[in-house]
Amino acid sequence: MSGSPDSAVTRRAFVVGAAAAAGSAALAGPLAGAASAAGFGWSDDGSHYVVDTGADLVFKVGKTNGDLTSLVYKGTEYQGYGGKNSHIESGLGSSTVGIRQSGATILVSVAHGTLRHYYAARSGENNVYLWTHKADSSVSATRYILRVKAGMFLNDQPDSYTYAPTTVEAADVFRKADGQTRSKHYARLRAIDYDYTGWSTGGVGLWIVRSNHEKASGGPFYRSLLRHQSADGGGLYEILYYGENQTEAERYGLQGSYVIAFTDGGAPPSALYHGMLTTPWADSLGLSGYVPDSGRGRVAGVGIAGRDTAYPYTVGLANAAAQYWSAARASDGWFSIPRVLPGTYTLTVYKGELAVHSTRVTVAAGATTALNTITIPASGDPSAARAIWRIGDWNGTPSGFKNADLMTYAHPSDVRAAPWTGNVVIGSGTETSAFPCYLWKDVNSGLLVHFRLTAAQAAAAHLLRIGVTTAFANGRPQVTVNDTWTSPIPSPPAQPTTRSLTVGSYRGNNHTFTYSVPASAWRTDTGRYNVLRIDVVSGSGTTGYLSAGTAIDAIDLLA
């Protein structure tokens, strides 16, 4: 991303593209297009297909493996670090590679088992369009990585991968001499937040423009690898499926288009965003799994009632075959999700990242599924319940808690993290900001919350709720009140089984633990504080930040 890591990101509110499903693997039929630019065409050097876009870009694709082996822009080679090519996964190996040109489009097709991968060039454009069709689990294909030569761009993004003298965790989290941590896993941005990732020198920009993630997994708030840099060079990713802290099964089908785009240093054009493959020039490519606009539908809603206007709302569609999302308009909750594959979907309304309503919708090709105003029930938003006190708010994230802003791009041991201690007093005004966003069995289990009750409140039983956003190694909270009453150990909810809290992700499956605290547990002396202790329990995990842990959404005691 050019400039600062946040300002360079064009933030989009809705999915504007779609992937696909039908057609042959070969280029078939005439292609619509403008007259070719001077120099546009392809050649065969014996080992590679060499494609000249007729602009400032020439690229090569290996004839035996489908690797991108050269990427020359304005006479400068950008491809390659450590002797490695750019490719699907770590390289497909022996593949059948073909090329065809028709009008203003050149298509290179790669066949490897059941997998089909494509590169396309358009006359006069400095772009390489890519699609990947994974039909099943027989072929590994979870990413495309563009490998960029060392020294081409400054490594100045805080979340950029940097090899450092000290390994903090596994072989992919490092600590620099100044105590800051780096990992390829760290990404400030969720899928809904960005359109592209890359670098700029001011005179040259190199970007990967992401697809619409129709066949990806994890939903609008999922974080995955975006880029990394090291002394060896840089990598830009389009993640087709990322297993780290993943909440959904892998989807199969055509992913794309995603685009390698060169610019004069500025952002890539918005016309490339989110898989604009359902355009006339792509309709005749014969891509495996392709579905044109005529075979797709749309879901539109006139509004959402019962919203908390302090928060953004997102509407998501998901089934086993595809996923989509749209931001709801702040003024009234209106939303529109175009280019949806036919089928029946679960429609979910999110307050922040917390699901507060769901229903089922069916989408038909060539039609719009129009929805009347959706009303969020009081029972859907936990914030609607009257509370004696509350730490944080129910929005599906740990935002506002101590260290929450840092955790998507740093390890918990990072020198920038505040101490993971956090006993709090209700009424202090710092209940949320002083309470850690994450709790671990081996780090900060046993945090205390001090609060007073009135005589009437102390005479009654109350529900205590602890909302979590994910957990590692089945970490979950057990509570003790005034050292006189201890809750049963709750059953662990379904959560991802991989690392989460240490690799930049608080996003798993939101879950609320509810504890029925009897009146006998409270102190009847209203001048004394009641003390709630929260322990993390689990028989799994190891030590330190890899001990069982969980991320906090909100904690409250209901009236």
LUMROTI-963944 format. One record per residue (C-alpha): y, z, x; residue in one letter; residue number from 1. Coordinates in Angstrom, 1 decimal, decimal comma. Layout:
# LUMROTI-963944
       yy       zz       xx   residuo   num
        Y        Z        X         A   NUM
...
This chain:
# LUMROTI-963944
       yy       zz       xx   residuo   num
      0,0      0,0      0,0         M     1
      3,4     -0,8      1,3         S     2
      5,9      1,9      2,0         G     3
      4,9      5,4      1,0         S     4
      1,4      5,9     -0,4         P     5
      2,7      6,6     -3,9         D     6
      5,8      4,4     -4,3         S     7
      3,9      1,3     -3,3         A     8
      1,5      1,5     -6,2         V     9
      2,3     -0,4     -9,3         T    10
      1,1      1,9    -12,0         R    11
     -0,3      0,1    -15,0         R    12
     -0,7      1,6    -18,5         A    13
     -3,5     -0,6    -19,8         F    14
     -6,4     -2,9    -18,9         V    15
     -5,3     -6,5    -19,0         V    16
     -8,3     -8,3    -17,8         G    17
    -12,0     -8,4    -18,4         A    18
    -15,2     -9,4    -16,7         A    19
    -17,9    -11,6    -18,1         A    20
    -21,3    -12,7    -19,2         A    21
    -22,8    -16,2    -19,4         A    22
    -23,1    -19,4    -17,6         G    23
    -25,0    -20,6    -14,6         S    24
    -24,7    -19,5    -11,0         A    25
    -23,5    -22,9     -9,9         A    26
    -20,1    -24,5    -10,3         L    27
    -20,4    -26,7    -13,4         A    28
    -18,1    -29,1    -15,2         G    29
    -14,6    -30,2    -14,5         P    30
    -12,0    -27,6    -13,6         L    31
     -8,5    -27,6    -15,0         A    32
     -5,8    -27,4    -12,3         G    33
     -2,7    -28,8    -10,7         A    34
     -2,7    -31,5     -8,1         A    35
     -4,0    -30,2     -4,7         S    36
     -1,6    -29,0     -2,1         A    37
     -1,5    -30,7      1,2         A    38
     -4,4    -29,6      3,4         G    39
     -6,4    -28,2      0,5         F    40
    -10,1    -28,6      0,9         G    41
    -13,2    -27,5      2,7         W    42
    -15,4    -28,4      5,7         S    43
    -18,7    -27,4      7,2         D    44
    -18,6    -26,3     10,9         D    45
    -22,4    -25,9     11,0         G    46
    -22,5    -22,1     10,5         S    47
    -19,7    -21,6      8,0         H    48
    -18,0    -23,2      5,0         Y    49
    -14,3    -23,4      6,0         V    50
    -11,9    -23,3      3,1         V    51
     -8,2    -24,3      3,5         D    52
     -6,2    -23,2      0,5         T    53
     -3,4    -25,7      1,3         G    54
     -1,0    -22,8      1,7         A    55
     -1,1    -20,4      4,7         D    56
     -4,6    -19,2      4,3         L    57
     -7,9    -20,4      5,8         V    58
    -11,1    -18,5      5,4         F    59
    -14,8    -18,9      6,4         K    60
    -18,0    -17,9      4,7         V    61
    -21,3    -17,7      6,5         G    62
    -23,8    -20,3      5,3         K    63
    -26,8    -18,0      5,7         T    64
    -25,6    -14,7      4,5         N    65
    -22,4    -15,1      2,4         G    66
    -20,3    -12,9      4,7         D    67
    -16,6    -13,5      5,0         L    68
    -16,4    -14,1      8,7         T    69
    -12,8    -15,3      9,2         S    70
     -9,5    -14,7      7,3         L    71
     -6,6    -16,5      9,0         V    72
     -3,1    -16,2      7,5         Y    73
     -0,2    -18,1      9,1         K    74
     -2,3    -18,6     12,2         G    75
     -3,3    -15,0     12,7         T    76
     -6,8    -13,7     12,3         E    77
     -7,1    -10,5     10,1         Y    78
    -10,8    -10,3      9,5         Q    79
    -13,1     -8,0     11,4         G    80
    -13,4     -4,7     13,2         Y    81
    -16,2     -3,5     15,4         G    82
    -17,8     -6,9     15,3         G    83
    -18,4     -6,6     11,6         K    84
    -17,8     -9,1      8,8         N    85
    -16,4     -8,5      5,3         S    86
    -19,2     -8,5      2,7         H    87
    -21,0     -6,9     -0,2         I    88
    -22,3     -3,5      0,7         E    89
    -23,2     -3,6      4,4         S    90
    -24,1     -7,3      4,2         G    91
    -26,7     -9,0      2,0         L    92
    -28,6    -10,7      4,8         G    93
    -30,4    -13,9      4,2         S    94
    -28,9    -15,7      1,2         S    95
    -28,6    -19,1     -0,4         T    96
    -25,0    -20,2      0,0         V    97
    -23,4    -23,3     -1,7         G    98
    -20,0    -24,8     -2,1         I    99
    -18,3    -27,1     -4,6         R   100
    -14,8    -28,4     -5,2         Q   101
    -13,4    -29,7     -8,4         S   102
     -9,7    -30,4     -8,9         G   103
     -7,6    -27,4     -7,7         A   104
    -10,5    -25,0     -7,2         T   105
    -13,2    -24,5     -4,5         I   106
    -16,1    -22,2     -5,3         L   107
    -18,5    -20,7     -2,8         V   108
    -21,6    -19,2     -4,5         S   109
    -24,0    -16,8     -2,8         V   110
    -27,4    -16,0     -4,2         A   111
    -29,5    -13,1     -2,9         H   112
    -32,4    -12,1     -5,1         G   113
    -31,0    -11,4     -8,5         T   114
    -27,5    -10,9     -7,2         L   115
    -24,8    -13,6     -7,4         R   116
    -21,5    -13,3     -5,5         H   117
    -18,6    -15,8     -5,5         Y   118
    -15,5    -16,7     -3,5         Y   119
    -12,9    -19,0     -5,1         A   120
     -9,8    -20,6     -3,7         A   121
     -7,0    -22,2     -5,7         R   122
     -4,9    -25,0     -4,3         S   123
     -1,6    -23,7     -2,8         G   124
     -2,4    -20,0     -3,2         E   125
     -2,9    -17,4     -0,5         N   126
     -5,6    -15,6     -2,4         N   127
     -9,4    -15,4     -2,3         V   128
    -10,9    -14,6     -5,7         Y   129
    -14,2    -12,7     -5,8         L   130
    -16,8    -11,9     -8,4         W   131
    -20,0    -10,1     -8,1         T   132
    -22,8    -10,2    -10,6         H   133
    -25,5     -7,5    -10,2         K   134
    -28,2     -8,0    -12,7         A   135
    -30,4     -4,9    -11,9         D   136
    -31,2     -2,3     -9,3         S   137
    -33,4     -4,6     -7,2         S   138
    -30,4     -5,5     -4,9         V   139
    -28,0     -2,9     -3,5         S   140
    -24,4     -3,9     -4,3         A   141
    -22,0     -1,1     -4,9         T   142
    -18,9     -2,3     -3,1         R   143
    -17,1     -5,1     -1,4         Y   144
    -15,4     -4,1      1,9         I   145
    -12,7     -6,2      3,5         L   146
    -12,8     -5,3      7,2         R   147
     -9,4     -5,7      8,9         V   148
     -8,8     -5,9     12,6         K   149
     -7,3     -2,9     14,4         A   150
     -3,6     -2,9     15,1         G   151
     -2,6     -5,3     12,3         M   152
     -1,0     -2,6     10,1         F   153
      0,3      0,9     10,8         L   154
     -2,0      3,8      9,8         N   155
      0,7      5,8      8,1         D   156
     -0,8      6,8      4,7         Q   157
     -1,7     10,5      4,4         P   158
     -4,9      9,8      2,7         D   159
     -6,1      7,2      5,2         S   160
     -9,3      7,7      7,0         Y   161
     -8,8      8,7     10,6         T   162
    -11,5      9,6     13,1         Y   163
    -10,5     12,9     14,7         A   164
    -12,0     15,2     17,3         P   165
    -13,5     17,7     14,8         T   166
    -16,1     16,9     12,1         T   167
    -15,5     19,2      9,1         V   168
    -18,3     18,2      6,8         E   169
    -21,2     15,7      7,0         A   170
    -20,1     12,7      9,1         A   171
    -17,2     11,6      6,9         D   172
    -14,6     14,4      6,8         V   173
    -12,5     15,0      9,9         F   174
     -9,9     17,4     11,2         R   175
     -7,0     16,3     13,3         K   176
     -5,5     18,4     16,1         A   177
     -2,7     19,5     13,8         D   178
     -5,2     20,9     11,3         G   179
     -4,8     18,2      8,7         Q   180
     -8,0     16,6      7,3         T   181
     -8,9     13,0      6,6         R   182
    -11,8     11,3      4,9         S   183
    -12,5      7,8      3,5         K   184
    -13,3      9,6      0,2         H   185
     -9,8     10,9     -0,3         Y   186
     -7,7      8,9     -2,8         A   187
     -4,6     10,2     -4,6         R   188
     -5,1      7,7     -7,3         L   189
     -7,4      7,4    -10,3         R   190
     -8,5      4,0    -11,6         A   191
     -5,8      4,1    -14,3         I   192
     -3,1      4,6    -11,7         D   193
     -3,3      1,6     -9,4         Y   194
     -3,6     -2,2     -9,5         D   195
     -4,1     -2,9     -5,8         Y   196
     -4,5     -1,2     -2,5         T   197
     -3,6     -2,4      1,0         G   198
     -1,0     -2,5      3,7         W   199
      2,3     -4,2      4,6         S   200
      4,1     -4,7      7,8         T   201
      7,3     -5,7      5,9         G   202
      6,6     -9,4      6,8         G   203
      2,9     -9,6      5,8         V   204
      1,1     -7,8      3,0         G   205
     -2,7     -7,7      2,7         L   206
     -4,1     -6,4     -0,5         W   207
     -7,2     -6,1     -2,6         I   208
     -6,2     -6,4     -6,2         V   209
     -8,8     -4,5     -8,3         R   210
    -10,7     -5,9    -11,2         S   211
    -10,5     -4,4    -14,6         N   212
    -13,6     -2,2    -13,8         H   213
    -15,3     -3,4    -17,0         E   214
    -18,7     -3,0    -15,4         K   215
    -17,8      0,0    -13,1         A   216
    -18,5      3,6    -14,1         S   217
    -16,6      6,8    -14,4         G   218
    -13,8      5,9    -16,8         G   219
    -10,0      5,7    -16,4         P   220
     -9,6      8,9    -14,4         F   221
    -12,3      8,3    -11,8         Y   222
    -11,4      8,3     -8,1         R   223
    -13,3      6,2     -5,5         S   224
    -12,9      4,7     -2,0         L   225
     -9,7      2,6     -1,8         L   226
     -9,1      2,1      2,0         R   227
     -9,5      3,6      5,4         H   228
     -8,2      3,1      8,9         Q   229
     -9,4      4,2     12,3         S   230
     -9,1      3,2     15,9         A   231
    -11,6      0,4     15,1         D   232
     -9,7     -1,1     12,3         G   233
     -9,2     -0,8      8,6         G   234
    -11,2     -1,3      5,4         G   235
    -10,1     -2,2      1,9         L   236
    -12,6     -1,6     -0,9         Y   237
    -13,4     -2,9     -4,3         E   238
    -15,9     -0,3     -5,6         I   239
    -18,5     -1,8     -7,9         L   240
    -20,3      1,6     -8,3         Y   241
    -19,4      4,8     -6,5         Y   242
    -21,9      7,6     -6,7         G   243
    -19,8     10,5     -5,4         E   244
    -19,2     12,9     -8,3         N   245
    -20,1     10,1    -10,7         Q   246
    -20,4     11,0    -14,4         T   247
    -22,1      7,8    -15,7         E   248
    -25,0      5,6    -15,0         A   249
    -24,5      2,4    -13,1         E   250
    -23,6     -0,6    -15,3         R   251
    -24,9     -4,1    -14,6         Y   252
    -23,2     -7,4    -15,0         G   253
    -20,3     -9,5    -13,7         L   254
    -17,5     -7,6    -11,9         Q   255
    -14,3     -9,4    -11,2         G   256
    -12,2    -11,1    -10,5         S   257
    -11,0     -9,0     -7,7         Y   258
     -8,7    -10,6     -5,2         V   259
     -7,9    -10,6     -1,5         I   260
     -4,2    -11,5     -1,6         A   261
     -1,7    -12,2      1,2         F   262
      2,0    -11,9      0,5         T   263
      5,2    -11,9      2,5         D   264
      5,1     -8,2      2,6         G   265
      5,8     -7,4     -1,1         G   266
      3,4     -6,5     -3,8         A   267
      0,8     -9,0     -5,1         P   268
      1,9    -10,9     -8,2         P   269
      1,0     -9,1    -11,5         S   270
     -0,8    -12,2    -12,8         A   271
     -3,7    -11,2    -10,5         L   272
     -4,1     -7,7    -11,9         Y   273
     -7,3     -6,4    -13,4         H   274
     -9,7     -9,3    -13,5         G   275
     -7,7    -12,2    -15,0         M   276
    -10,8    -14,3    -14,8         L   277
    -10,7    -15,3    -18,5         T   278
     -8,1    -18,0    -17,8         T   279
     -8,7    -21,8    -18,3         P   280
     -9,3    -22,5    -14,6         W   281
    -12,0    -19,9    -14,4         A   282
    -13,7    -20,8    -17,7         D   283
    -15,5    -23,8    -16,1         S   284
    -16,7    -22,1    -12,9         L   285
    -20,2    -21,4    -14,3         G   286
    -20,2    -17,8    -13,1         L   287
    -23,3    -15,8    -13,9         S   288
    -22,5    -13,3    -16,7         G   289
    -19,1    -14,8    -17,6         Y   290
    -17,7    -14,4    -21,1         V   291
    -14,5    -16,3    -21,9         P   292
    -11,7    -15,0    -24,2         D   293
    -13,3    -16,7    -27,2         S   294
    -16,3    -14,4    -26,8         G   295
    -14,3    -11,2    -26,7         R   296
    -12,5     -9,0    -29,2         G   297
     -9,7     -6,4    -29,3         R   298
     -9,3     -2,8    -30,5         V   299
     -5,8     -1,7    -31,7         A   300
     -4,6      1,5    -33,3         G   301
     -1,3      2,1    -35,1         V   302
     -0,9      5,6    -33,8         G   303
     -2,3      9,0    -32,9         I   304
     -1,1     12,1    -34,9         A   305
     -1,4     15,7    -33,7         G   306
     -0,5     14,9    -30,1         R   307
      1,2     17,4    -27,7         D   308
      4,1     15,2    -26,6         T   309
      4,2     17,1    -23,3         A   310
      1,2     15,1    -22,2         Y   311
      0,2     11,5    -21,8         P   312
     -2,6     10,3    -24,0         Y   313
     -5,2      7,7    -23,1         T   314
     -7,7      5,9    -25,3         V   315
    -11,0      4,9    -23,8         G   316
    -13,9      2,7    -24,9         L   317
    -17,4      3,1    -23,4         A   318
    -21,0      2,2    -24,0         N   319
    -23,9      1,5    -21,6         A   320
    -22,7     -2,0    -20,9         A   321
    -18,9     -1,7    -20,5         A   322
    -15,8      0,5    -20,3         Q   323
    -12,1     -0,1    -21,1         Y   324
     -9,0      2,0    -21,6         W   325
     -5,4      1,9    -22,7         S   326
     -2,4      4,3    -22,5         A   327
     -1,2      5,4    -25,9         A   328
      2,5      4,8    -26,4         R   329
      4,4      8,0    -25,9         A   330
      6,6      7,6    -29,0         S   331
      3,8      7,3    -31,6         D   332
      0,4      6,9    -29,9         G   333
      0,1      3,1    -30,6         W   334
     -2,5      1,4    -28,3         F   335
     -4,2     -1,9    -27,8         S   336
     -7,3     -2,7    -25,7         I   337
     -7,8     -6,5    -25,3         P   338
    -10,7     -8,6    -24,0         R   339
    -13,5     -6,3    -25,0         V   340
    -17,1     -7,5    -25,0         L   341
    -18,7     -7,4    -28,4         P   342
    -20,6     -4,2    -29,2         G   343
    -20,4     -0,7    -30,5         T   344
    -18,4      1,8    -28,4         Y   345
    -17,5      5,4    -28,3         T   346
    -13,8      5,6    -28,6         L   347
    -12,4      8,8    -27,0         T   348
     -8,8     10,1    -27,1         V   349
     -7,8     12,0    -24,0         Y   350
     -4,9     14,5    -23,8         K   351
     -4,2     14,3    -20,1         G   352
     -7,9     14,0    -19,0         E   353
     -9,4     16,2    -21,7         L   354
    -11,3     14,6    -24,6         A   355
     -9,8     15,8    -27,8         V   356
    -11,2     13,3    -30,3         H   357
    -14,0     10,7    -30,5         S   358
    -15,3      8,2    -32,9         T   359
    -17,3      5,0    -33,0         R   360
    -15,9      1,5    -33,2         V   361
    -17,5     -2,0    -33,4         T   362
    -16,0     -5,0    -31,7         V   363
    -16,7     -8,6    -32,7         A   364
    -16,0    -11,8    -30,7         A   365
    -12,7    -13,4    -31,7         G   366
    -11,6    -10,5    -33,9         A   367
     -9,4     -7,4    -33,8         T   368
    -10,8     -4,0    -34,8         T   369
     -7,7     -2,4    -36,4         A   370
     -7,7      1,4    -36,7         L   371
     -5,5      3,4    -39,0         N   372
     -3,7      6,5    -37,5         T   373
     -6,1      8,7    -35,6         I   374
     -5,5     12,4    -36,3         T   375
     -6,5     14,9    -33,6         I   376
     -8,1     17,9    -35,4         P   377
     -6,9     21,4    -34,5         A   378
    -10,4     22,1    -33,3         S   379
    -10,2     19,1    -30,9         G   380
     -7,4     20,6    -28,7         D   381
     -8,2     24,1    -27,3         P   382
     -4,5     24,7    -26,9         S   383
     -4,1     24,9    -30,6         A   384
     -6,0     28,2    -30,7         A   385
     -3,7     31,3    -30,7         R   386
     -4,1     33,2    -27,4         A   387
     -3,1     36,6    -26,3         I   388
     -2,7     35,1    -22,8         W   389
     -3,5     31,9    -21,1         R   390
     -3,6     30,7    -17,5         I   391
     -3,0     27,0    -17,1         G   392
     -3,2     24,6    -20,0         D   393
     -6,0     22,6    -21,6         W   394
     -5,5     19,1    -20,2         N   395
     -8,8     18,4    -18,4         G   396
     -7,4     18,9    -14,9         T   397
     -6,6     21,8    -12,5         P   398
     -2,9     20,7    -12,4         S   399
     -0,5     23,6    -11,9         G   400
     -3,1     25,8    -10,2         F   401
     -2,8     26,8     -6,5         K   402
     -3,7     23,9     -4,1         N   403
     -4,4     21,5     -7,0         A   404
     -1,9     18,8     -5,8         D   405
     -3,5     18,7     -2,3         L   406
     -7,1     18,6     -3,2         M   407
     -7,4     14,8     -4,1         T   408
     -6,5     13,9     -0,5         Y   409
     -7,5     16,8      1,7         A   410
    -10,4     19,1      2,4         H   411
    -10,1     22,7      1,1         P   412
    -10,0     23,9      4,8         S   413
     -6,9     21,8      5,5         D   414
     -4,1     23,7      7,2         V   415
     -1,7     22,7      4,3         R   416
     -3,8     24,6      1,8         A   417
     -2,5     28,0      0,7         A   418
     -5,0     30,9      1,0         P   419
     -7,8     30,6     -1,6         W   420
     -7,2     34,2     -2,7         T   421
     -5,5     34,6     -6,1         G   422
     -5,6     37,9     -8,1         N   423
     -3,0     37,6    -10,8         V   424
     -1,1     39,7    -13,3         V   425
     -0,5     38,4    -16,8         I   426
      3,2     38,4    -17,5         G   427
      4,2     37,9    -13,8         S   428
      5,3     34,3    -14,4         G   429
      3,0     33,1    -11,6         T   430
     -0,3     33,4    -13,3         E   431
     -1,2     29,7    -12,9         T   432
      0,5     28,8     -9,6         S   433
     -1,1     31,8     -7,9         A   434
     -4,6     31,3     -9,2         F   435
     -6,7     28,9     -7,1         P   436
     -7,7     25,6     -8,6         C   437
    -11,3     25,9     -7,2         Y   438
    -13,6     28,9     -7,1         L   439
    -16,6     29,1     -4,7         W   440
    -19,4     31,6     -4,5         K   441
    -19,0     32,1     -0,7         D   442
    -15,2     31,7     -0,5         V   443
    -13,2     33,4     -3,3         N   444
    -15,7     34,6     -6,0         S   445
    -14,6     37,8     -7,7         G   446
    -11,0     37,0     -8,4         L   447
     -9,2     39,5    -10,7         L   448
     -6,9     39,0    -13,7         V   449
     -4,9     42,1    -14,7         H   450
     -3,6     42,2    -18,3         F   451
     -2,5     44,7    -20,9         R   452
     -3,5     44,8    -24,6         L   453
     -1,8     46,5    -27,5         T   454
     -3,7     49,2    -29,4         A   455
     -4,5     46,7    -32,2         A   456
     -5,8     44,1    -29,7         Q   457
     -7,9     46,7    -27,8         A   458
     -9,5     47,7    -31,1         A   459
    -11,1     44,3    -31,6         A   460
    -13,6     42,0    -30,0         A   461
    -12,1     38,8    -28,5         H   462
    -13,3     35,5    -27,2         L   463
    -12,6     34,7    -23,6         L   464
    -12,7     31,0    -22,6         R   465
    -12,9     29,4    -19,2         I   466
    -12,6     25,6    -19,0         G   467
    -13,9     23,8    -16,0         V   468
    -13,5     20,1    -15,0         T   469
    -16,6     19,8    -12,7         T   470
    -18,9     22,0    -10,7         A   471
    -20,9     21,8     -7,4         F   472
    -24,4     23,1     -7,0         A   473
    -24,4     24,4    -10,6         N   474
    -21,6     26,8     -9,9         G   475
    -20,4     28,5    -13,1         R   476
    -18,4     31,7    -14,0         P   477
    -19,8     35,0    -14,9         Q   478
    -17,3     37,6    -16,0         V   479
    -17,0     41,4    -15,9         T   480
    -14,4     43,4    -17,8         V   481
    -13,2     46,8    -16,5         N   482
    -16,5     47,2    -14,6         D   483
    -18,1     48,3    -17,9         T   484
    -19,2     45,0    -19,5         W   485
    -20,7     42,0    -17,8         T   486
    -21,4     38,7    -19,5         S   487
    -24,8     37,1    -19,4         P   488
    -25,1     34,3    -16,8         I   489
    -24,3     31,1    -18,7         P   490
    -26,4     28,0    -18,5         S   491
    -25,0     25,3    -16,2         P   492
    -23,6     22,3    -18,0         P   493
    -24,5     18,8    -17,0         A   494
    -22,4     17,9    -13,9         Q   495
    -22,7     15,4    -11,0         P   496
    -25,1     16,4     -8,3         T   497
    -23,2     15,1     -5,3         T   498
    -20,3     16,7     -3,5         R   499
    -17,1     16,9     -5,5         S   500
    -14,6     19,6     -4,6         L   501
    -14,7     18,8     -0,9         T   502
    -14,4     15,0     -1,2         V   503
    -11,2     14,8     -3,3         G   504
    -12,6     14,9     -6,8         S   505
    -12,1     17,6     -9,5         Y   506
    -13,3     15,1    -12,2         R   507
    -16,7     15,7    -13,6         G   508
    -17,7     16,6    -17,2         N   509
    -15,1     18,9    -18,8         N   510
    -16,9     22,0    -20,2         H   511
    -15,7     25,2    -21,8         T   512
    -17,5     28,5    -21,2         F   513
    -17,0     31,0    -24,1         T   514
    -17,7     34,8    -23,7         Y   515
    -17,7     37,2    -26,7         S   516
    -16,2     40,4    -25,2         V   517
    -16,9     43,5    -27,4         P   518
    -14,1     45,9    -28,3         A   519
    -15,9     48,6    -26,3         S   520
    -15,1     46,7    -23,1         A   521
    -11,3     47,2    -23,4         W   522
     -9,2     50,1    -22,2         R   523
     -7,7     52,0    -25,1         T   524
     -4,8     53,4    -23,0         D   525
     -2,2     50,6    -23,6         T   526
     -0,3     51,7    -20,4         G   527
     -3,2     50,7    -18,2         R   528
     -4,2     47,2    -17,1         Y   529
     -7,5     45,7    -18,2         N   530
     -9,2     44,0    -15,3         V   531
    -11,2     40,8    -15,7         L   532
    -13,3     39,7    -12,7         R   533
    -14,6     36,2    -12,4         I   534
    -17,6     35,6    -10,2         D   535
    -19,2     32,2     -9,4         V   536
    -23,0     32,4     -9,8         V   537
    -25,7     29,9     -8,8         S   538
    -28,9     29,9     -6,8         G   539
    -27,9     26,6     -5,2         S   540
    -25,5     25,4     -2,6         G   541
    -25,1     26,5      1,0         T   542
    -22,2     28,3      2,6         T   543
    -18,4     28,1      2,7         G   544
    -16,9     25,2      0,8         Y   545
    -20,3     23,8      0,2         L   546
    -21,5     26,9     -1,6         S   547
    -21,7     26,7     -5,4         A   548
    -18,2     26,1     -6,9         G   549
    -16,2     25,0     -9,9         T   550
    -12,8     23,6    -10,7         A   551
    -10,6     25,3    -13,3         I   552
     -8,9     23,7    -16,3         D   553
     -7,7     26,8    -18,2         A   554
     -8,5     30,4    -18,9         I   555
     -7,5     32,3    -22,0         D   556
     -8,2     35,3    -24,2         L   557
     -8,0     34,4    -27,9         L   558
     -6,2     36,6    -30,4         A   559
